[in-house]
């Protein structure tokens, strides 16, 4: 039972740390443009030139 005295505060601390990191990511705009990154891979860059050998 003494182990619970260490595990419960540690779990609460890690949960709070994870929630804080998630809220920080939301406020910094990490999840703003989900469709842009997914469709960006489908288009070629126009400014690339083929390499000559």
N, CA, C and O atoms as a Tripos MOL2 file, in Angstrom:
@<TRIPOS>MOLECULE
protein
  212   211    53     0     0
PROTEIN
NO_CHARGES

@<TRIPOS>ATOM
      1 N           0.8050   -1.2010    0.0000 N.3       1 UNK1
      2 CA          0.0000    0.0000    0.0000 C.3       1 UNK1
      3 C           0.8520    1.2700    0.0000 C.2       1 UNK1
      4 O           0.3850    2.3350   -0.4040 O.2       1 UNK1
      5 N           2.0820    1.1550    0.4470 N.am      2 UNK2
      6 CA          2.9540    2.3270    0.4580 C.3       2 UNK2
      7 C           3.3190    2.7670   -0.9540 C.2       2 UNK2
      8 O           3.6500    3.9300   -1.1860 O.2       2 UNK2
      9 N           3.2550    1.8320   -1.8900 N.am      3 UNK3
     10 CA          3.5840    2.1590   -3.2680 C.3       3 UNK3
     11 C           2.5640    3.1330   -3.8450 C.2       3 UNK3
     12 O           2.9180    3.9760   -4.6690 O.2       3 UNK3
     13 N           1.2980    3.0310   -3.4230 N.am      4 UNK4
     14 CA          0.2660    3.9280   -3.9190 C.3       4 UNK4
     15 C           0.5340    5.3780   -3.5310 C.2       4 UNK4
     16 O           0.1060    6.2950   -4.2330 O.2       4 UNK4
     17 N           1.2270    5.5900   -2.4380 N.am      5 UNK5
     18 CA          1.5740    6.9490   -2.0230 C.3       5 UNK5
     19 C           2.5220    7.6020   -3.0280 C.2       5 UNK5
     20 O           2.5690    8.8290   -3.1220 O.2       5 UNK5
     21 N           3.2740    6.8000   -3.7750 N.am      6 UNK6
     22 CA          4.1680    7.3260   -4.8090 C.3       6 UNK6
     23 C           3.5070    7.3250   -6.1780 C.2       6 UNK6
     24 O           3.7050    8.2510   -6.9640 O.2       6 UNK6
     25 N           2.7260    6.2970   -6.4660 N.am      7 UNK7
     26 CA          2.1590    6.1520   -7.8090 C.3       7 UNK7
     27 C           1.0410    7.1470   -8.0940 C.2       7 UNK7
     28 O           0.9550    7.6640   -9.2080 O.2       7 UNK7
     29 N           0.1920    7.4260   -7.1290 N.am      8 UNK8
     30 CA         -0.9260    8.3420   -7.3740 C.3       8 UNK8
     31 C          -0.4360    9.7660   -7.6600 C.2       8 UNK8
     32 O          -0.8790   10.3520   -8.6480 O.2       8 UNK8
     33 N           0.4490   10.3500   -6.8560 N.am      9 UNK9
     34 CA          0.9450   11.6880   -7.2200 C.3       9 UNK9
     35 C           1.7180   11.7030   -8.5410 C.2       9 UNK9
     36 O           1.6480   12.6770   -9.2910 O.2       9 UNK9
     37 N           2.4540   10.6270   -8.8250 N.am     10 UNK10
     38 CA          3.1880   10.5650  -10.0820 C.3      10 UNK10
     39 C           2.2300   10.5090  -11.2680 C.2      10 UNK10
     40 O           2.4680   11.1580  -12.2860 O.2      10 UNK10
     41 N           1.1600    9.7470  -11.1460 N.am     11 UNK11
     42 CA          0.1750    9.6720  -12.2230 C.3      11 UNK11
     43 C          -0.5370   11.0010  -12.4030 C.2      11 UNK11
     44 O          -0.7970   11.4090  -13.5350 O.2      11 UNK11
     45 N          -0.8570   11.6780  -11.3220 N.am     12 UNK12
     46 CA         -1.4910   12.9940  -11.4230 C.3      12 UNK12
     47 C          -0.5540   14.0180  -12.0580 C.2      12 UNK12
     48 O          -0.9840   14.8480  -12.8590 O.2      12 UNK12
     49 N           0.7140   13.9580  -11.7010 N.am     13 UNK13
     50 CA          1.6950   14.8710  -12.2940 C.3      13 UNK13
     51 C           1.8490   14.6310  -13.7930 C.2      13 UNK13
     52 O           1.8530   15.5800  -14.5770 O.2      13 UNK13
     53 N           1.9750   13.3650  -14.1940 N.am     14 UNK14
     54 CA          2.1350   13.0550  -15.6170 C.3      14 UNK14
     55 C           0.8800   13.3970  -16.4080 C.2      14 UNK14
     56 O           0.9740   13.8390  -17.5520 O.2      14 UNK14
     57 N          -0.2910   13.2000  -15.8170 N.am     15 UNK15
     58 CA         -1.5300   13.5740  -16.4830 C.3      15 UNK15
     59 C          -1.6380   15.0700  -16.6770 C.2      15 UNK15
     60 O          -2.0620   15.5400  -17.7330 O.2      15 UNK15
     61 N          -1.2550   15.8150  -15.6550 N.am     16 UNK16
     62 CA         -1.2660   17.2770  -15.7500 C.3      16 UNK16
     63 C          -0.2460   17.7640  -16.7710 C.2      16 UNK16
     64 O          -0.5080   18.7120  -17.5120 O.2      16 UNK16
     65 N           0.8980   17.1270  -16.8110 N.am     17 UNK17
     66 CA          1.9250   17.4920  -17.7890 C.3      17 UNK17
     67 C           1.4310   17.2360  -19.2110 C.2      17 UNK17
     68 O           1.6390   18.0660  -20.0970 O.2      17 UNK17
     69 N           0.7870   16.1080  -19.4340 N.am     18 UNK18
     70 CA          0.2520   15.8050  -20.7570 C.3      18 UNK18
     71 C          -0.8570   16.7520  -21.1570 C.2      18 UNK18
     72 O          -0.9180   17.1780  -22.3100 O.2      18 UNK18
     73 N          -1.7320   17.0890  -20.2320 N.am     19 UNK19
     74 CA         -2.8120   18.0350  -20.5210 C.3      19 UNK19
     75 C          -2.2620   19.4220  -20.8210 C.2      19 UNK19
     76 O          -2.7610   20.1160  -21.7070 O.2      19 UNK19
     77 N          -1.2400   19.8190  -20.0880 N.am     20 UNK20
     78 CA         -0.6030   21.1130  -20.3410 C.3      20 UNK20
     79 C           0.0480   21.1470  -21.7210 C.2      20 UNK20
     80 O          -0.0630   22.1450  -22.4320 O.2      20 UNK20
     81 N           0.7150   20.0800  -22.1000 N.am     21 UNK21
     82 CA          1.3380   20.0190  -23.4250 C.3      21 UNK21
     83 C           0.2840   20.0490  -24.5240 C.2      21 UNK21
     84 O           0.4970   20.6750  -25.5630 O.2      21 UNK21
     85 N          -0.8440   19.3870  -24.3160 N.am     22 UNK22
     86 CA         -1.9130   19.3870  -25.3120 C.3      22 UNK22
     87 C          -2.5300   20.7700  -25.4530 C.2      22 UNK22
     88 O          -2.7790   21.2210  -26.5710 O.2      22 UNK22
     89 N          -2.7790   21.4460  -24.3460 N.am     23 UNK23
     90 CA         -3.3540   22.7940  -24.4070 C.3      23 UNK23
     91 C          -2.3690   23.7570  -25.0540 C.2      23 UNK23
     92 O          -2.7780   24.6340  -25.8150 O.2      23 UNK23
     93 N          -1.0770   23.6100  -24.7670 N.am     24 UNK24
     94 CA         -0.0680   24.4530  -25.4120 C.3      24 UNK24
     95 C          -0.0610   24.2320  -26.9230 C.2      24 UNK24
     96 O           0.0540   25.1880  -27.6900 O.2      24 UNK24
     97 N          -0.1840   22.9720  -27.3540 N.am     25 UNK25
     98 CA         -0.1980   22.6740  -28.7870 C.3      25 UNK25
     99 C          -1.4360   23.2570  -29.4530 C.2      25 UNK25
    100 O          -1.3630   23.7190  -30.5920 O.2      25 UNK25
    101 N          -2.5590   23.2430  -28.7700 N.am     26 UNK26
    102 CA         -3.7740   23.8490  -29.3230 C.3      26 UNK26
    103 C          -3.6130   25.3500  -29.4910 C.2      26 UNK26
    104 O          -3.9880   25.9050  -30.5240 O.2      26 UNK26
    105 N          -3.0660   26.0010  -28.4940 N.am     27 UNK27
    106 CA         -2.9310   27.4610  -28.5380 C.3      27 UNK27
    107 C          -1.8490   27.9270  -29.5080 C.2      27 UNK27
    108 O          -1.9160   29.0480  -30.0110 O.2      27 UNK27
    109 N          -0.8640   27.0910  -29.7720 N.am     28 UNK28
    110 CA          0.2040   27.5020  -30.6840 C.3      28 UNK28
    111 C          -0.1230   27.2070  -32.1400 C.2      28 UNK28
    112 O           0.6780   27.5200  -33.0210 O.2      28 UNK28
    113 N          -1.2890   26.6070  -32.4170 N.am     29 UNK29
    114 CA         -1.7250   26.4170  -33.7950 C.3      29 UNK29
    115 C          -1.2550   25.1300  -34.4360 C.2      29 UNK29
    116 O          -1.1990   25.0480  -35.6630 O.2      29 UNK29
    117 N          -0.9170   24.1300  -33.6570 N.am     30 UNK30
    118 CA         -0.4360   22.8740  -34.2250 C.3      30 UNK30
    119 C          -1.5160   22.1150  -34.9830 C.2      30 UNK30
    120 O          -1.2010   21.3220  -35.8700 O.2      30 UNK30
    121 N          -2.7790   22.3420  -34.6510 N.am     31 UNK31
    122 CA         -3.8730   21.5730  -35.2390 C.3      31 UNK31
    123 C          -4.7710   22.4310  -36.1170 C.2      31 UNK31
    124 O          -5.9320   22.0790  -36.3290 O.2      31 UNK31
    125 N          -4.2650   23.5480  -36.6340 N.am     32 UNK32
    126 CA         -5.0990   24.4650  -37.4040 C.3      32 UNK32
    127 C          -5.4170   23.9430  -38.7990 C.2      32 UNK32
    128 O          -6.5740   23.9900  -39.2170 O.2      32 UNK32
    129 N          -4.4310   23.4520  -39.5210 N.am     33 UNK33
    130 CA         -4.6180   23.0890  -40.9220 C.3      33 UNK33
    131 C          -4.3310   21.6040  -41.1220 C.2      33 UNK33
    132 O          -3.2370   21.2300  -41.5430 O.2      33 UNK33
    133 N          -5.3130   20.7650  -40.8210 N.am     34 UNK34
    134 CA         -5.1100   19.3220  -40.9520 C.3      34 UNK34
    135 C          -5.2140   18.8660  -42.4030 C.2      34 UNK34
    136 O          -4.5240   17.9250  -42.7960 O.2      34 UNK34
    137 N          -6.0550   19.5050  -43.2040 N.am     35 UNK35
    138 CA         -6.2360   19.0900  -44.5940 C.3      35 UNK35
    139 C          -5.1100   19.5850  -45.4940 C.2      35 UNK35
    140 O          -4.8050   18.9400  -46.4970 O.2      35 UNK35
    141 N          -4.4960   20.6920  -45.1690 N.am     36 UNK36
    142 CA         -3.4270   21.2450  -46.0000 C.3      36 UNK36
    143 C          -2.2200   20.3270  -46.0700 C.2      36 UNK36
    144 O          -1.6610   20.1180  -47.1470 O.2      36 UNK36
    145 N          -1.8190   19.7860  -44.9520 N.am     37 UNK37
    146 CA         -0.6530   18.8960  -44.9340 C.3      37 UNK37
    147 C          -0.9550   17.5830  -45.6490 C.2      37 UNK37
    148 O          -0.0710   16.9890  -46.2660 O.2      37 UNK37
    149 N          -2.2010   17.1350  -45.5670 N.am     38 UNK38
    150 CA         -2.5640   15.8780  -46.2160 C.3      38 UNK38
    151 C          -2.6090   16.0240  -47.7290 C.2      38 UNK38
    152 O          -2.2450   15.0910  -48.4450 O.2      38 UNK38
    153 N          -3.0470   17.1700  -48.2310 N.am     39 UNK39
    154 CA         -3.1490   17.3380  -49.6800 C.3      39 UNK39
    155 C          -1.8760   17.9080  -50.2900 C.2      39 UNK39
    156 O          -1.7050   17.8510  -51.5070 O.2      39 UNK39
    157 N          -0.9900   18.4490  -49.4840 N.am     40 UNK40
    158 CA          0.2460   19.0430  -49.9970 C.3      40 UNK40
    159 C           1.1500   17.9940  -50.6460 C.2      40 UNK40
    160 O           1.9140   18.3090  -51.5580 O.2      40 UNK40
    161 N           1.0640   16.7690  -50.1840 N.am     41 UNK41
    162 CA          1.9280   15.7210  -50.7270 C.3      41 UNK41
    163 C           1.5010   15.3180  -52.1340 C.2      41 UNK41
    164 O           2.2890   14.7210  -52.8670 O.2      41 UNK41
    165 N           0.2820   15.6300  -52.5180 N.am     42 UNK42
    166 CA         -0.2240   15.2250  -53.8270 C.3      42 UNK42
    167 C           0.2580   16.1210  -54.9590 C.2      42 UNK42
    168 O           0.1940   15.7250  -56.1230 O.2      42 UNK42
    169 N           0.7350   17.3070  -54.6470 N.am     43 UNK43
    170 CA          1.1290   18.2650  -55.6780 C.3      43 UNK43
    171 C           2.6430   18.3320  -55.7900 C.2      43 UNK43
    172 O           3.3550   18.3030  -54.7870 O.2      43 UNK43
    173 N           3.1270   18.4230  -57.0320 N.am     44 UNK44
    174 CA          4.5600   18.5700  -57.2730 C.3      44 UNK44
    175 C           4.9550   20.0300  -57.1070 C.2      44 UNK44
    176 O           4.1470   20.9340  -57.3220 O.2      44 UNK44
    177 N           6.1830   20.2420  -56.7300 N.am     45 UNK45
    178 CA          6.7000   21.6030  -56.6640 C.3      45 UNK45
    179 C           7.0130   22.0630  -58.0770 C.2      45 UNK45
    180 O           7.6230   21.3270  -58.8520 O.2      45 UNK45
    181 N           6.6030   23.2640  -58.4120 N.am     46 UNK46
    182 CA          6.7990   23.7940  -59.7650 C.3      46 UNK46
    183 C           8.2170   24.2990  -59.9970 C.2      46 UNK46
    184 O           8.6710   24.3380  -61.1400 O.2      46 UNK46
    185 N           8.9110   24.6780  -58.9640 N.am     47 UNK47
    186 CA         10.2250   25.2710  -59.1430 C.3      47 UNK47
    187 C          11.3610   24.2630  -59.2050 C.2      47 UNK47
    188 O          12.5120   24.6700  -59.3640 O.2      47 UNK47
    189 N          11.0990   23.0000  -59.0890 N.am     48 UNK48
    190 CA         12.1450   22.0010  -59.1860 C.3      48 UNK48
    191 C          12.5140   21.7510  -60.6440 C.2      48 UNK48
    192 O          11.6390   21.6300  -61.5010 O.2      48 UNK48
    193 N          13.7860   21.6770  -60.9120 N.am     49 UNK49
    194 CA         14.2500   21.3430  -62.2550 C.3      49 UNK49
    195 C          14.9160   19.9780  -62.2120 C.2      49 UNK49
    196 O          15.5310   19.6160  -61.2080 O.2      49 UNK49
    197 N          14.7990   19.2270  -63.2820 N.am     50 UNK50
    198 CA         15.4470   17.9080  -63.2720 C.3      50 UNK50
    199 C          16.9710   18.0360  -63.2210 C.2      50 UNK50
    200 O          17.5450   18.9560  -63.8040 O.2      50 UNK50
    201 N          17.6020   17.1260  -62.5330 N.am     51 UNK51
    202 CA         19.0540   17.1420  -62.4120 C.3      51 UNK51
    203 C          19.6800   16.6010  -63.7030 C.2      51 UNK51
    204 O          19.2250   15.5980  -64.2540 O.2      51 UNK51
    205 N          20.7250   17.2800  -64.1710 N.am     52 UNK52
    206 CA         21.4310   16.8470  -65.3660 C.3      52 UNK52
    207 C          22.6630   16.0690  -64.9520 C.2      52 UNK52
    208 O          23.3500   16.4340  -63.9980 O.2      52 UNK52
    209 N          22.9350   15.0100  -65.6660 N.am     53 UNK53
    210 CA         24.1090   14.1830  -65.3680 C.3      53 UNK53
    211 C          25.1750   14.3560  -66.4000 C.2      53 UNK53
    212 O          26.2330   13.7330  -66.3050 O.2      53 UNK53
@<TRIPOS>BOND
     1     1     2 1
     2     2     3 1
     3     3     4 2
     4     3     5 am
     5     5     6 1
     6     6     7 1
     7     7     8 2
     8     7     9 am
     9     9    10 1
    10    10    11 1
    11    11    12 2
    12    11    13 am
    13    13    14 1
    14    14    15 1
    15    15    16 2
    16    15    17 am
    17    17    18 1
    18    18    19 1
    19    19    20 2
    20    19    21 am
    21    21    22 1
    22    22    23 1
    23    23    24 2
    24    23    25 am
    25    25    26 1
    26    26    27 1
    27    27    28 2
    28    27    29 am
    29    29    30 1
    30    30    31 1
    31    31    32 2
    32    31    33 am
    33    33    34 1
    34    34    35 1
    35    35    36 2
    36    35    37 am
    37    37    38 1
    38    38    39 1
    39    39    40 2
    40    39    41 am
    41    41    42 1
    42    42    43 1
    43    43    44 2
    44    43    45 am
    45    45    46 1
    46    46    47 1
    47    47    48 2
    48    47    49 am
    49    49    50 1
    50    50    51 1
    51    51    52 2
    52    51    53 am
    53    53    54 1
    54    54    55 1
    55    55    56 2
    56    55    57 am
    57    57    58 1
    58    58    59 1
    59    59    60 2
    60    59    61 am
    61    61    62 1
    62    62    63 1
    63    63    64 2
    64    63    65 am
    65    65    66 1
    66    66    67 1
    67    67    68 2
    68    67    69 am
    69    69    70 1
    70    70    71 1
    71    71    72 2
    72    71    73 am
    73    73    74 1
    74    74    75 1
    75    75    76 2
    76    75    77 am
    77    77    78 1
    78    78    79 1
    79    79    80 2
    80    79    81 am
    81    81    82 1
    82    82    83 1
    83    83    84 2
    84    83    85 am
    85    85    86 1
    86    86    87 1
    87    87    88 2
    88    87    89 am
    89    89    90 1
    90    90    91 1
    91    91    92 2
    92    91    93 am
    93    93    94 1
    94    94    95 1
    95    95    96 2
    96    95    97 am
    97    97    98 1
    98    98    99 1
    99    99   100 2
   100    99   101 am
   101   101   102 1
   102   102   103 1
   103   103   104 2
   104   103   105 am
   105   105   106 1
   106   106   107 1
   107   107   108 2
   108   107   109 am
   109   109   110 1
   110   110   111 1
   111   111   112 2
   112   111   113 am
   113   113   114 1
   114   114   115 1
   115   115   116 2
   116   115   117 am
   117   117   118 1
   118   118   119 1
   119   119   120 2
   120   119   121 am
   121   121   122 1
   122   122   123 1
   123   123   124 2
   124   123   125 am
   125   125   126 1
   126   126   127 1
   127   127   128 2
   128   127   129 am
   129   129   130 1
   130   130   131 1
   131   131   132 2
   132   131   133 am
   133   133   134 1
   134   134   135 1
   135   135   136 2
   136   135   137 am
   137   137   138 1
   138   138   139 1
   139   139   140 2
   140   139   141 am
   141   141   142 1
   142   142   143 1
   143   143   144 2
   144   143   145 am
   145   145   146 1
   146   146   147 1
   147   147   148 2
   148   147   149 am
   149   149   150 1
   150   150   151 1
   151   151   152 2
   152   151   153 am
   153   153   154 1
   154   154   155 1
   155   155   156 2
   156   155   157 am
   157   157   158 1
   158   158   159 1
   159   159   160 2
   160   159   161 am
   161   161   162 1
   162   162   163 1
   163   163   164 2
   164   163   165 am
   165   165   166 1
   166   166   167 1
   167   167   168 2
   168   167   169 am
   169   169   170 1
   170   170   171 1
   171   171   172 2
   172   171   173 am
   173   173   174 1
   174   174   175 1
   175   175   176 2
   176   175   177 am
   177   177   178 1
   178   178   179 1
   179   179   180 2
   180   179   181 am
   181   181   182 1
   182   182   183 1
   183   183   184 2
   184   183   185 am
   185   185   186 1
   186   186   187 1
   187   187   188 2
   188   187   189 am
   189   189   190 1
   190   190   191 1
   191   191   192 2
   192   191   193 am
   193   193   194 1
   194   194   195 1
   195   195   196 2
   196   195   197 am
   197   197   198 1
   198   198   199 1
   199   199   200 2
   200   199   201 am
   201   201   202 1
   202   202   203 1
   203   203   204 2
   204   203   205 am
   205   205   206 1
   206   206   207 1
   207   207   208 2
   208   207   209 am
   209   209   210 1
   210   210   211 1
   211   211   212 2
@<TRIPOS>SUBSTRUCTURE
     1 UNK1         2 RESIDUE 1 A UNK
     2 UNK2         6 RESIDUE 1 A UNK
     3 UNK3        10 RESIDUE 1 A UNK
     4 UNK4        14 RESIDUE 1 A UNK
     5 UNK5        18 RESIDUE 1 A UNK
     6 UNK6        22 RESIDUE 1 A UNK
     7 UNK7        26 RESIDUE 1 A UNK
     8 UNK8        30 RESIDUE 1 A UNK
     9 UNK9        34 RESIDUE 1 A UNK
    10 UNK10       38 RESIDUE 1 A UNK
    11 UNK11       42 RESIDUE 1 A UNK
    12 UNK12       46 RESIDUE 1 A UNK
    13 UNK13       50 RESIDUE 1 A UNK
    14 UNK14       54 RESIDUE 1 A UNK
    15 UNK15       58 RESIDUE 1 A UNK
    16 UNK16       62 RESIDUE 1 A UNK
    17 UNK17       66 RESIDUE 1 A UNK
    18 UNK18       70 RESIDUE 1 A UNK
    19 UNK19       74 RESIDUE 1 A UNK
    20 UNK20       78 RESIDUE 1 A UNK
    21 UNK21       82 RESIDUE 1 A UNK
    22 UNK22       86 RESIDUE 1 A UNK
    23 UNK23       90 RESIDUE 1 A UNK
    24 UNK24       94 RESIDUE 1 A UNK
    25 UNK25       98 RESIDUE 1 A UNK
    26 UNK26      102 RESIDUE 1 A UNK
    27 UNK27      106 RESIDUE 1 A UNK
    28 UNK28      110 RESIDUE 1 A UNK
    29 UNK29      114 RESIDUE 1 A UNK
    30 UNK30      118 RESIDUE 1 A UNK
    31 UNK31      122 RESIDUE 1 A UNK
    32 UNK32      126 RESIDUE 1 A UNK
    33 UNK33      130 RESIDUE 1 A UNK
    34 UNK34      134 RESIDUE 1 A UNK
    35 UNK35      138 RESIDUE 1 A UNK
    36 UNK36      142 RESIDUE 1 A UNK
    37 UNK37      146 RESIDUE 1 A UNK
    38 UNK38      150 RESIDUE 1 A UNK
    39 UNK39      154 RESIDUE 1 A UNK
    40 UNK40      158 RESIDUE 1 A UNK
    41 UNK41      162 RESIDUE 1 A UNK
    42 UNK42      166 RESIDUE 1 A UNK
    43 UNK43      170 RESIDUE 1 A UNK
    44 UNK44      174 RESIDUE 1 A UNK
    45 UNK45      178 RESIDUE 1 A UNK
    46 UNK46      182 RESIDUE 1 A UNK
    47 UNK47      186 RESIDUE 1 A UNK
    48 UNK48      190 RESIDUE 1 A UNK
    49 UNK49      194 RESIDUE 1 A UNK
    50 UNK50      198 RESIDUE 1 A UNK
    51 UNK51      202 RESIDUE 1 A UNK
    52 UNK52      206 RESIDUE 1 A UNK
    53 UNK53      210 RESIDUE 1 A UNK
